[in-house]
Amino acid sequence: MAGHWADFQYEIYLNGMTGAVPRLPTDLSRLEELAEHRLGPGPVGYVAGSAGTGSTADANRAALDRRRIVPRMLRDVRERDLSVEVLGRALPAPLALAPVGVLSIMHPEAEPAAARAAAAQGVPYVLSSASSTPMEQVAEAMGDGERWFQLYWPKDREVARSFLHRAKAAGYSALFVTLDTPLLSWRPRDLDRAYLPFLHGVGTANYFSDPAFRAGLAKPVHEDPNAAVMHFVGMFSDPGKSWPDLAFLRENWDGPIVLKGVLHPDDARLAADAGMDGVVVSNHGGRQVAGSVAAADALPRVVEAAGDRLTVLFDSGVRTGDDVFKALALGARAVLLGRPYVYGLGLDGQAGVEHVIRCLLAELDLTLALSGHASPRSPGPADLVEDPV
């Protein structure tokens, strides 16, 4: 990215000379409320909703808000470079778009629009297994853009193997394995509307297009879609998986493997012992375990346990550039952004996702500079204080 990400603010101000203002808010925390008003209650509830009372999602925000940045003065921050290396890949900033499934419920252009936005801004896109578009089509939409594949690890080994081979063939360079969803949690917003898109064959595109999956059907998907949906439901998740099963992934994937959903330091050690390359400290944005530890509170202990054996990434609760700064200061190499880009997609398609990426990175760039840092590798624990609870 030529120049600084912060230059986006001057672009906005200069466009304002003609009377133009941004189509979406530049305070990304306002997007959820806007989406609530403009989009259908089922889809918005599915994206915004959390497990139980929402206490874990609230805790994620509180843990980030409780940590305050201590700016340093008179440091030369004229030349800033937000680029980082993550999993052996050079990235223009410490950001990737998190895997979020069934994006067609938010916008008809779904995952390809989000993937094109990520590619246009140079940030990686992590495609969900539960996408509403087959992985090959998403890969085609983003051209040479950096892409990573997220696996919901199915019961059927042949389907899992097929997914990994397809993803590799389509140019996905890293594998993210979500561990925190062996079962769907108790999600009142979805339950109260009996809203689960998968039962309507939405979010099943990778499965319905998969030869190993289709081999298990008595009839083609189009002839008996309900049977296909039930076959999907029966294999989607597997509460029986355990640490020795990771060997299967390593045998069938020759790139980096990252375990998503790690909150306990011992699980980070087990991941490293199993030959994994990284972990994402995440509680699924508060969507899985009600009453869970906040992701930002878990991050420092996982970073310490990982040492130099694992790349530690972070998600859950990130809404602003200063949130990203705090995650970096707590030891994350980069963050995955979830709900805000999905709201951007729902409100304004690809342009909305690009707006979200540019706002977040402009704010990160400015937060770094105004706090005395010229690089995302510079902040550390000493740059934060913690408000007393």
PALO-792747 format. One record per residue (C-alpha): residue number from 1; x, y, z. Coordinates in steps of 0.02 Angstrom, whole numbers, plus 50000, padded with zeros to 5 digits. Example, Ala and Ser with C-alpha at 12.3 -4.5 7.8 and 13.67 -1.06 7.14 Angstrom:
BEGIN
+-----+-------+-------+-------+
:   i :    c1 :    c2 :    c3 :
+-----+-------+-------+-------+
:   1 : 50615 : 49775 : 50390 :
:   2 : 50684 : 49947 : 50357 :
+-----+-------+-------+-------+
//
This chain:
BEGIN
+-----+-------+-------+-------+
:   i :    c1 :    c2 :    c3 :
+-----+-------+-------+-------+
:   1 : 50000 : 50000 : 50000 :
:   2 : 50080 : 50163 : 49943 :
:   3 : 50082 : 50301 : 50074 :
:   4 : 49996 : 50278 : 50240 :
:   5 : 49830 : 50196 : 50278 :
:   6 : 49791 : 50355 : 50376 :
:   7 : 49781 : 50452 : 50211 :
:   8 : 49603 : 50386 : 50195 :
:   9 : 49546 : 50524 : 50311 :
:  10 : 49612 : 50658 : 50193 :
:  11 : 49527 : 50572 : 50047 :
:  12 : 49364 : 50585 : 50143 :
:  13 : 49391 : 50768 : 50187 :
:  14 : 49440 : 50812 : 50008 :
:  15 : 49288 : 50723 : 49939 :
:  16 : 49188 : 50829 : 50060 :
:  17 : 49238 : 50983 : 49961 :
:  18 : 49110 : 50926 : 49832 :
:  19 : 48979 : 50892 : 49965 :
:  20 : 49010 : 50704 : 49966 :
:  21 : 49012 : 50613 : 50133 :
:  22 : 49046 : 50428 : 50166 :
:  23 : 48898 : 50313 : 50129 :
:  24 : 48928 : 50218 : 50291 :
:  25 : 48982 : 50279 : 50464 :
:  26 : 49168 : 50292 : 50497 :
:  27 : 49137 : 50238 : 50677 :
:  28 : 49124 : 50052 : 50640 :
:  29 : 49037 : 50017 : 50805 :
:  30 : 48883 : 50103 : 50732 :
:  31 : 48864 : 49977 : 50590 :
:  32 : 48769 : 49849 : 50693 :
:  33 : 48631 : 49972 : 50737 :
:  34 : 48618 : 50025 : 50555 :
:  35 : 48607 : 49844 : 50500 :
:  36 : 48470 : 49813 : 50629 :
:  37 : 48365 : 49949 : 50545 :
:  38 : 48400 : 49907 : 50364 :
:  39 : 48415 : 49719 : 50354 :
:  40 : 48299 : 49575 : 50398 :
:  41 : 48285 : 49526 : 50582 :
:  42 : 48329 : 49343 : 50548 :
:  43 : 48494 : 49376 : 50458 :
:  44 : 48544 : 49518 : 50575 :
:  45 : 48504 : 49411 : 50727 :
:  46 : 48607 : 49269 : 50657 :
:  47 : 48760 : 49382 : 50636 :
:  48 : 48739 : 49492 : 50790 :
:  49 : 48675 : 49358 : 50907 :
:  50 : 48776 : 49272 : 51041 :
:  51 : 48767 : 49123 : 51157 :
:  52 : 48652 : 49136 : 51307 :
:  53 : 48624 : 49311 : 51374 :
:  54 : 48765 : 49385 : 51270 :
:  55 : 48878 : 49399 : 51422 :
:  56 : 49030 : 49333 : 51329 :
:  57 : 49013 : 49459 : 51188 :
:  58 : 48995 : 49596 : 51320 :
:  59 : 49150 : 49530 : 51410 :
:  60 : 49250 : 49537 : 51248 :
:  61 : 49211 : 49722 : 51232 :
:  62 : 49241 : 49756 : 51416 :
:  63 : 49411 : 49671 : 51413 :
:  64 : 49468 : 49780 : 51268 :
:  65 : 49392 : 49939 : 51340 :
:  66 : 49469 : 49907 : 51511 :
:  67 : 49643 : 49915 : 51435 :
:  68 : 49699 : 50093 : 51400 :
:  69 : 49840 : 50150 : 51287 :
:  70 : 49981 : 50256 : 51361 :
:  71 : 50044 : 50367 : 51218 :
:  72 : 50228 : 50412 : 51206 :
:  73 : 50287 : 50581 : 51139 :
:  74 : 50427 : 50647 : 51027 :
:  75 : 50458 : 50486 : 50935 :
:  76 : 50485 : 50498 : 50748 :
:  77 : 50328 : 50424 : 50669 :
:  78 : 50339 : 50510 : 50500 :
:  79 : 50378 : 50349 : 50406 :
:  80 : 50263 : 50211 : 50459 :
:  81 : 50251 : 50035 : 50392 :
:  82 : 50105 : 49927 : 50446 :
:  83 : 50165 : 49773 : 50353 :
:  84 : 50191 : 49610 : 50446 :
:  85 : 50237 : 49431 : 50408 :
:  86 : 50106 : 49303 : 50459 :
:  87 : 50123 : 49117 : 50427 :
:  88 : 50264 : 49151 : 50305 :
:  89 : 50160 : 49274 : 50203 :
:  90 : 50199 : 49460 : 50186 :
:  91 : 50042 : 49561 : 50227 :
:  92 : 50017 : 49750 : 50210 :
:  93 : 49940 : 49763 : 50383 :
:  94 : 49906 : 49650 : 50534 :
:  95 : 49729 : 49611 : 50478 :
:  96 : 49630 : 49473 : 50393 :
:  97 : 49443 : 49452 : 50368 :
:  98 : 49381 : 49316 : 50484 :
:  99 : 49283 : 49166 : 50419 :
: 100 : 49096 : 49201 : 50427 :
: 101 : 48976 : 49079 : 50347 :
: 102 : 48813 : 49100 : 50250 :
: 103 : 48850 : 49276 : 50189 :
: 104 : 48712 : 49265 : 50059 :
: 105 : 48589 : 49303 : 50200 :
: 106 : 48669 : 49476 : 50211 :
: 107 : 48698 : 49519 : 50027 :
: 108 : 48663 : 49429 : 49862 :
: 109 : 48847 : 49442 : 49809 :
: 110 : 48894 : 49353 : 49971 :
: 111 : 49071 : 49286 : 49994 :
: 112 : 49138 : 49338 : 49823 :
: 113 : 49101 : 49521 : 49864 :
: 114 : 49192 : 49510 : 50031 :
: 115 : 49337 : 49416 : 49949 :
: 116 : 49353 : 49546 : 49810 :
: 117 : 49356 : 49684 : 49941 :
: 118 : 49493 : 49596 : 50039 :
: 119 : 49595 : 49567 : 49880 :
: 120 : 49574 : 49749 : 49827 :
: 121 : 49646 : 49808 : 49993 :
: 122 : 49779 : 49672 : 50001 :
: 123 : 49718 : 49589 : 50161 :
: 124 : 49689 : 49401 : 50173 :
: 125 : 49515 : 49329 : 50165 :
: 126 : 49475 : 49175 : 50269 :
: 127 : 49336 : 49076 : 50185 :
: 128 : 49216 : 48980 : 50295 :
: 129 : 49176 : 48798 : 50260 :
: 130 : 48996 : 48854 : 50284 :
: 131 : 49001 : 48981 : 50143 :
: 132 : 48854 : 49004 : 50026 :
: 133 : 48973 : 49001 : 49877 :
: 134 : 49088 : 48856 : 49830 :
: 135 : 49270 : 48886 : 49875 :
: 136 : 49326 : 48880 : 49693 :
: 137 : 49211 : 49023 : 49644 :
: 138 : 49271 : 49129 : 49789 :
: 139 : 49452 : 49095 : 49740 :
: 140 : 49414 : 49148 : 49561 :
: 141 : 49330 : 49308 : 49622 :
: 142 : 49485 : 49364 : 49717 :
: 143 : 49616 : 49322 : 49586 :
: 144 : 49790 : 49324 : 49662 :
: 145 : 49727 : 49388 : 49831 :
: 146 : 49792 : 49300 : 49986 :
: 147 : 49664 : 49173 : 50043 :
: 148 : 49652 : 49053 : 50188 :
: 149 : 49526 : 48913 : 50214 :
: 150 : 49429 : 48880 : 50375 :
: 151 : 49376 : 48702 : 50408 :
: 152 : 49228 : 48648 : 50510 :
: 153 : 49297 : 48475 : 50536 :
: 154 : 49161 : 48352 : 50479 :
: 155 : 49131 : 48176 : 50543 :
: 156 : 49159 : 48105 : 50368 :
: 157 : 49347 : 48087 : 50341 :
: 158 : 49327 : 48079 : 50152 :
: 159 : 49232 : 48243 : 50148 :
: 160 : 49366 : 48322 : 50259 :
: 161 : 49503 : 48256 : 50144 :
: 162 : 49411 : 48316 : 49990 :
: 163 : 49388 : 48491 : 50063 :
: 164 : 49574 : 48504 : 50100 :
: 165 : 49624 : 48446 : 49926 :
: 166 : 49499 : 48564 : 49844 :
: 167 : 49559 : 48711 : 49949 :
: 168 : 49740 : 48678 : 49907 :
: 169 : 49700 : 48662 : 49722 :
: 170 : 49605 : 48829 : 49729 :
: 171 : 49755 : 48921 : 49801 :
: 172 : 49710 : 48934 : 49985 :
: 173 : 49880 : 48943 : 50070 :
: 174 : 49838 : 48914 : 50255 :
: 175 : 49713 : 48807 : 50348 :
: 176 : 49614 : 48873 : 50496 :
: 177 : 49527 : 48735 : 50595 :
: 178 : 49386 : 48794 : 50707 :
: 179 : 49388 : 48693 : 50868 :
: 180 : 49257 : 48785 : 50971 :
: 181 : 49103 : 48728 : 50874 :
: 182 : 49088 : 48539 : 50895 :
: 183 : 48905 : 48583 : 50932 :
: 184 : 48801 : 48739 : 50902 :
: 185 : 48777 : 48836 : 51063 :
: 186 : 48613 : 48894 : 51139 :
: 187 : 48579 : 49054 : 51039 :
: 188 : 48416 : 49135 : 51093 :
: 189 : 48404 : 49262 : 50952 :
: 190 : 48405 : 49121 : 50824 :
: 191 : 48301 : 49004 : 50930 :
: 192 : 48164 : 49132 : 50959 :
: 193 : 48142 : 49146 : 50770 :
: 194 : 48183 : 48963 : 50736 :
: 195 : 48309 : 49034 : 50612 :
: 196 : 48445 : 48915 : 50551 :
: 197 : 48493 : 48948 : 50368 :
: 198 : 48577 : 48778 : 50346 :
: 199 : 48410 : 48688 : 50357 :
: 200 : 48359 : 48783 : 50199 :
: 201 : 48517 : 48731 : 50108 :
: 202 : 48601 : 48900 : 50136 :
: 203 : 48783 : 48892 : 50189 :
: 204 : 48802 : 48717 : 50118 :
: 205 : 48880 : 48760 : 49949 :
: 206 : 49049 : 48679 : 49984 :
: 207 : 48963 : 48519 : 50038 :
: 208 : 48833 : 48508 : 49900 :
: 209 : 48971 : 48537 : 49770 :
: 210 : 49087 : 48407 : 49846 :
: 211 : 49109 : 48238 : 49762 :
: 212 : 49141 : 48146 : 49926 :
: 213 : 48985 : 48222 : 50003 :
: 214 : 48878 : 48183 : 49852 :
: 215 : 48941 : 48004 : 49851 :
: 216 : 48850 : 47980 : 50015 :
: 217 : 48680 : 48032 : 49943 :
: 218 : 48552 : 47912 : 49873 :
: 219 : 48493 : 48045 : 49748 :
: 220 : 48574 : 48202 : 49676 :
: 221 : 48554 : 48358 : 49783 :
: 222 : 48427 : 48438 : 49664 :
: 223 : 48317 : 48284 : 49666 :
: 224 : 48306 : 48271 : 49855 :
: 225 : 48370 : 48431 : 49935 :
: 226 : 48299 : 48386 : 50106 :
: 227 : 48397 : 48224 : 50111 :
: 228 : 48555 : 48322 : 50064 :
: 229 : 48523 : 48445 : 50205 :
: 230 : 48500 : 48305 : 50332 :
: 231 : 48658 : 48219 : 50270 :
: 232 : 48748 : 48385 : 50297 :
: 233 : 48675 : 48407 : 50472 :
: 234 : 48729 : 48231 : 50518 :
: 235 : 48911 : 48261 : 50476 :
: 236 : 48937 : 48448 : 50501 :
: 237 : 49017 : 48439 : 50672 :
: 238 : 49099 : 48306 : 50777 :
: 239 : 49106 : 48317 : 50968 :
: 240 : 49215 : 48160 : 50968 :
: 241 : 49373 : 48241 : 50898 :
: 242 : 49528 : 48247 : 51009 :
: 243 : 49710 : 48300 : 50999 :
: 244 : 49776 : 48142 : 50913 :
: 245 : 49656 : 48176 : 50768 :
: 246 : 49763 : 48325 : 50716 :
: 247 : 49882 : 48202 : 50633 :
: 248 : 49750 : 48175 : 50498 :
: 249 : 49754 : 48361 : 50455 :
: 250 : 49943 : 48364 : 50446 :
: 251 : 49941 : 48213 : 50330 :
: 252 : 49820 : 48298 : 50212 :
: 253 : 49878 : 48479 : 50216 :
: 254 : 50057 : 48532 : 50179 :
: 255 : 50039 : 48717 : 50222 :
: 256 : 50021 : 48809 : 50387 :
: 257 : 49884 : 48745 : 50505 :
: 258 : 49807 : 48863 : 50632 :
: 259 : 49689 : 48808 : 50771 :
: 260 : 49548 : 48932 : 50800 :
: 261 : 49462 : 48948 : 50968 :
: 262 : 49607 : 48926 : 51089 :
: 263 : 49585 : 49013 : 51258 :
: 264 : 49687 : 48908 : 51380 :
: 265 : 49878 : 48913 : 51383 :
: 266 : 49889 : 48723 : 51397 :
: 267 : 49791 : 48707 : 51234 :
: 268 : 49921 : 48819 : 51150 :
: 269 : 50058 : 48704 : 51214 :
: 270 : 49964 : 48551 : 51150 :
: 271 : 49945 : 48636 : 50981 :
: 272 : 50131 : 48668 : 50970 :
: 273 : 50170 : 48490 : 51026 :
: 274 : 50055 : 48427 : 50887 :
: 275 : 50157 : 48521 : 50757 :
: 276 : 50030 : 48657 : 50723 :
: 277 : 50088 : 48826 : 50658 :
: 278 : 49974 : 48946 : 50748 :
: 279 : 49821 : 48977 : 50855 :
: 280 : 49682 : 49105 : 50853 :
: 281 : 49637 : 49165 : 51026 :
: 282 : 49450 : 49175 : 51004 :
: 283 : 49286 : 49134 : 51089 :
: 284 : 49193 : 49141 : 50922 :
: 285 : 49141 : 49320 : 50957 :
: 286 : 49041 : 49262 : 51107 :
: 287 : 48936 : 49144 : 51001 :
: 288 : 48984 : 48977 : 51079 :
: 289 : 49011 : 48974 : 51268 :
: 290 : 48900 : 49088 : 51372 :
: 291 : 48999 : 49149 : 51520 :
: 292 : 49167 : 49116 : 51436 :
: 293 : 49326 : 49209 : 51476 :
: 294 : 49348 : 49363 : 51366 :
: 295 : 49465 : 49334 : 51220 :
: 296 : 49575 : 49484 : 51264 :
: 297 : 49592 : 49422 : 51443 :
: 298 : 49648 : 49251 : 51380 :
: 299 : 49772 : 49322 : 51253 :
: 300 : 49924 : 49363 : 51363 :
: 301 : 49932 : 49190 : 51442 :
: 302 : 49915 : 49104 : 51273 :
: 303 : 50051 : 49215 : 51200 :
: 304 : 50166 : 49169 : 51345 :
: 305 : 50130 : 48983 : 51325 :
: 306 : 50155 : 48989 : 51136 :
: 307 : 50326 : 49070 : 51150 :
: 308 : 50411 : 49065 : 50981 :
: 309 : 50331 : 48899 : 50934 :
: 310 : 50166 : 48968 : 50868 :
: 311 : 50098 : 49119 : 50776 :
: 312 : 49963 : 49192 : 50889 :
: 313 : 49817 : 49282 : 50806 :
: 314 : 49666 : 49361 : 50889 :
: 315 : 49482 : 49389 : 50861 :
: 316 : 49322 : 49422 : 50960 :
: 317 : 49262 : 49596 : 50999 :
: 318 : 49371 : 49696 : 50879 :
: 319 : 49278 : 49852 : 50818 :
: 320 : 49408 : 49991 : 50805 :
: 321 : 49588 : 50031 : 50763 :
: 322 : 49630 : 50051 : 50947 :
: 323 : 49561 : 49875 : 50979 :
: 324 : 49687 : 49811 : 50852 :
: 325 : 49827 : 49911 : 50937 :
: 326 : 49781 : 49832 : 51104 :
: 327 : 49781 : 49656 : 51033 :
: 328 : 49953 : 49687 : 50957 :
: 329 : 50017 : 49758 : 51121 :
: 330 : 49954 : 49601 : 51211 :
: 331 : 50057 : 49493 : 51093 :
: 332 : 49948 : 49450 : 50942 :
: 333 : 50037 : 49451 : 50774 :
: 334 : 49878 : 49505 : 50684 :
: 335 : 49689 : 49509 : 50708 :
: 336 : 49542 : 49433 : 50617 :
: 337 : 49395 : 49551 : 50594 :
: 338 : 49220 : 49475 : 50592 :
: 339 : 49052 : 49559 : 50619 :
: 340 : 49097 : 49737 : 50561 :
: 341 : 49142 : 49683 : 50384 :
: 342 : 48985 : 49575 : 50376 :
: 343 : 48879 : 49727 : 50420 :
: 344 : 48975 : 49826 : 50289 :
: 345 : 48936 : 49691 : 50162 :
: 346 : 48751 : 49690 : 50208 :
: 347 : 48738 : 49879 : 50196 :
: 348 : 48841 : 49915 : 50041 :
: 349 : 48912 : 49756 : 49962 :
: 350 : 49095 : 49751 : 49912 :
: 351 : 49111 : 49940 : 49934 :
: 352 : 49047 : 49923 : 50112 :
: 353 : 49179 : 49792 : 50155 :
: 354 : 49317 : 49899 : 50079 :
: 355 : 49254 : 50047 : 50181 :
: 356 : 49266 : 49944 : 50341 :
: 357 : 49443 : 49884 : 50301 :
: 358 : 49504 : 50059 : 50258 :
: 359 : 49423 : 50139 : 50411 :
: 360 : 49494 : 50010 : 50530 :
: 361 : 49671 : 50021 : 50459 :
: 362 : 49668 : 50211 : 50448 :
: 363 : 49620 : 50217 : 50631 :
: 364 : 49754 : 50089 : 50676 :
: 365 : 49885 : 50188 : 50579 :
: 366 : 49837 : 50348 : 50669 :
: 367 : 49826 : 50263 : 50840 :
: 368 : 50000 : 50190 : 50817 :
: 369 : 50074 : 50356 : 50762 :
: 370 : 49989 : 50461 : 50895 :
: 371 : 50046 : 50337 : 51027 :
: 372 : 50227 : 50347 : 50969 :
: 373 : 50241 : 50191 : 50860 :
: 374 : 50291 : 50174 : 50678 :
: 375 : 50261 : 49987 : 50662 :
: 376 : 50133 : 49859 : 50723 :
: 377 : 50279 : 49759 : 50794 :
: 378 : 50324 : 49899 : 50915 :
: 379 : 50182 : 49902 : 51045 :
: 380 : 50198 : 49790 : 51197 :
: 381 : 50119 : 49764 : 51368 :
: 382 : 50208 : 49918 : 51436 :
: 383 : 50106 : 50026 : 51317 :
: 384 : 49944 : 49980 : 51406 :
: 385 : 49874 : 50005 : 51580 :
: 386 : 49723 : 49916 : 51648 :
: 387 : 49578 : 50010 : 51725 :
: 388 : 49528 : 49939 : 51893 :
: 389 : 49367 : 49841 : 51875 :
+-----+-------+-------+-------+
//
